[in-house]
Amino acid sequence: MIERSLEVEGHGGAVTLTVAEAGHGGRPLLLVHGFTGAKEDFTEWLDVLAELGWHVVAPDQRGHGASSHPAEEAAYSLDAYATDLLALLDALEWERTTVLGHSMGGMVVQMAVLRAPVRFEALVLMNTSHRSLRVDPGLVELGVAIARAEGMAAVMAAQDAVAEADPLTSGARERALASREGYREFGERKMLASSPAMYAAMLPALTGATDDRDRLPHLEAVDMPTLVLVGDEDEPFLGPSHRMAAVIPGAELVVIPGAGHSPQFENPADWWAALNEFLTRL
């Protein structure tokens, strides 16, 4: 596995996206992380996928990790991320790719696939939704205010104080925190590497305050092999996953037991089995 930075002509001009990749020359496979995530959500699997013949790339999306952090909140939206994704394919010189999108990354991937379906060979939607989540608007407003005024360390402290209200909390996540050495610190590093402007822009977008579009009717037009993955303890995303699998022609739904919002960490064996079986069939 290597890391490198690519300049892409994204939304509003050029941005630099840092990527981790392995298997150069193999079949293209793009792995797209979620809100306040990072390329490291997938890096432990890159060499394994490369050995199976994939040229696999996991980028830090704008405002995350080591990629560009535009200072203006207007630089961040699902549309901007979809533009970045398609520009990244150009920078990689990939005509078509198989793509996996996790959570917010899955929403971005849906928009890119609907915008330019010829660029995609197959689709994996992982713990994601066809529309925004329903979250207490007061908590959203508080999170935005803290991000703007105090930054991501303060956001993280506030989240700890209201952890019981976090829709992504699950028994699977708590088990992973207890059993995976360094897992809590891993999450903290990703959060602290996220842009406050990105957080302030995307938290309202992902919870319906500024973007309440529903992609479900449009997903009926998706014409490619599709796998929908979701953890059986990821309550906010179970319903959307079932609905997406029902409307995408020929889509396969796999509900991963003993997993929440990040099944690649919470039940990696079953997550990998489902993903590898799908990729092998392509």
Residue pairs with C-beta under 8 A, 6 or more apart in sequence:
1 20
1 21
1 22
1 43
1 46
1 47
1 50
2 20
2 21
2 22
3 18
3 19
3 20
3 21
3 66
4 18
4 19
4 21
5 16
5 17
5 18
5 19
5 66
5 67
6 16
6 17
6 18
6 19
6 88
6 91
6 92
7 14
7 15
7 16
7 17
7 91
8 14
8 15
8 16
8 17
8 84
8 87
8 88
8 90
8 91
9 87
9 90
10 17
10 62
10 80
10 83
10 84
10 87
11 75
11 77
11 79
11 80
11 81
11 83
11 84
12 70
12 74
12 75
12 80
15 62
15 67
15 68
15 70
15 84
16 67
16 68
17 59
17 60
17 61
17 62
17 67
17 68
17 84
17 88
17 91
18 39
18 59
18 60
18 65
18 66
18 67
19 39
19 57
19 58
19 59
19 60
19 88
20 39
20 40
20 42
20 43
20 46
20 57
20 58
20 59
21 46
21 55
21 56
21 57
21 58
22 46
22 47
22 49
22 50
22 55
22 56
23 46
23 49
23 50
23 51
23 53
23 54
23 55
23 56
24 55
25 55
26 50
26 53
26 54
26 55
26 56
27 53
27 54
27 55
27 98
28 54
28 55
28 57
28 92
28 94
28 96
28 97
28 98
28 121
29 49
29 54
29 55
29 56
29 57
29 97
29 98
29 99
29 100
29 279
30 56
30 57
30 58
30 59
30 85
30 88
30 89
30 97
30 98
30 99
30 100
31 39
31 41
31 42
31 45
31 56
31 57
31 58
31 99
31 100
31 102
32 58
32 59
32 61
32 85
32 99
32 100
32 101
32 102
32 105
32 106
32 108
32 109
33 39
33 41
33 42
33 58
33 59
33 60
33 61
33 64
33 102
33 103
33 105
34 41
34 102
34 103
34 104
34 105
34 106
34 127
34 128
35 103
35 104
35 202
35 203
35 206
36 64
36 190
36 191
36 194
36 199
37 64
37 102
37 103
37 104
37 105
37 190
38 60
38 64
38 65
38 190
38 193
39 58
39 59
39 60
39 65
40 58
40 65
40 186
40 190
41 58
41 102
41 190
41 262
41 264
42 58
42 264
43 58
45 56
45 264
45 272
46 56
46 58
49 56
49 279
50 56
52 276
52 279
52 280
54 279
57 88
57 92
59 67
59 88
60 66
60 67
61 67
61 81
61 84
61 105
61 108
62 68
62 69
62 70
62 75
62 76
62 80
62 81
62 84
62 198
63 69
63 70
63 75
63 76
63 194
63 195
63 197
63 198
63 199
63 202
64 190
64 193
64 194
64 195
64 198
65 190
65 193
65 194
66 193
69 195
69 197
69 198
70 76
70 195
70 197
71 197
72 197
73 197
73 198
73 200
73 201
74 201
75 197
75 201
76 195
76 197
76 198
76 201
76 202
76 205
77 201
77 202
77 205
77 211
78 104
78 107
78 108
78 111
78 205
78 211
79 111
81 104
81 108
81 111
82 108
82 111
82 112
82 115
85 108
85 109
85 112
86 112
86 115
86 116
86 119
89 95
89 97
89 119
94 119
95 119
96 118
96 119
96 120
96 121
97 119
97 120
97 121
98 120
98 121
98 122
98 123
98 124
98 279
98 282
99 109
99 112
99 113
99 120
99 122
99 123
99 124
100 109
100 124
100 126
100 275
101 107
101 108
101 109
101 110
101 124
101 125
101 126
101 128
102 126
102 127
102 128
102 262
103 126
103 127
103 128
103 237
103 261
104 128
104 202
104 206
105 128
106 125
106 126
106 127
106 128
106 129
107 128
107 129
107 206
107 215
109 123
109 125
109 128
110 125
110 128
110 130
110 215
110 219
111 215
112 119
112 120
113 120
113 123
113 222
113 224
114 215
114 218
114 219
114 221
114 222
117 221
117 222
117 223
117 224
120 224
121 224
121 225
121 282
122 224
122 225
122 226
122 227
122 278
122 282
123 222
123 224
123 225
123 226
123 227
123 248
124 226
124 227
124 228
124 229
124 275
124 278
125 226
125 227
125 228
125 229
125 241
125 244
126 228
126 229
126 230
126 263
127 229
127 230
127 231
127 234
127 237
127 241
127 261
127 262
127 263
128 237
128 240
128 241
128 244
129 236
129 237
129 240
129 241
129 244
130 214
130 215
130 216
130 219
130 240
130 243
130 244
131 208
131 212
131 213
131 214
131 215
131 216
131 240
132 205
132 206
132 207
132 208
132 211
132 212
133 167
133 206
133 207
133 208
133 236
134 207
134 208
134 236
135 167
135 207
136 165
137 207
137 209
139 162
139 165
140 203
140 204
140 207
140 209
142 158
143 155
143 158
143 159
143 199
143 203
144 199
144 200
144 203
144 204
146 154
146 155
146 158
147 154
147 155
147 196
147 197
147 199
147 200
147 203
148 196
148 200
151 196
152 191
152 192
152 194
152 196
152 199
153 192
155 191
155 196
155 199
156 188
156 191
156 192
159 166
163 169
167 235
167 236
168 234
168 236
168 260
168 261
170 231
170 233
170 234
170 235
170 260
170 261
171 233
171 260
172 231
172 233
172 234
172 258
172 259
172 260
172 263
172 266
172 267
173 260
173 261
173 262
173 266
175 258
175 266
176 183
176 262
176 265
176 266
177 183
177 184
180 265
183 265
201 210
204 210
204 211
205 211
216 243
216 244
216 247
217 247
219 244
219 247
219 248
220 247
220 248
220 249
222 248
222 249
222 251
223 249
225 250
225 278
225 281
225 282
226 245
226 248
226 250
226 251
226 252
227 251
227 252
227 254
227 274
227 275
227 278
228 241
228 244
228 245
228 248
228 251
228 252
228 253
228 254
229 241
229 254
229 256
229 263
229 271
229 274
229 275
230 237
230 238
230 241
230 253
230 254
230 255
230 256
230 263
231 237
231 255
231 256
231 258
231 259
231 260
231 261
231 262
231 263
231 266
231 267
232 238
232 255
232 256
232 257
232 258
232 259
233 258
233 259
233 260
234 259
234 260
234 261
234 263
237 261
238 255
241 253
241 255
242 253
244 251
245 251
245 252
245 253
252 278
254 274
256 263
256 267
256 270
256 271
256 274
257 267
257 270
258 266
258 267
258 270
259 266
259 267
259 270
259 271
260 266
263 270
263 271
264 271
264 272
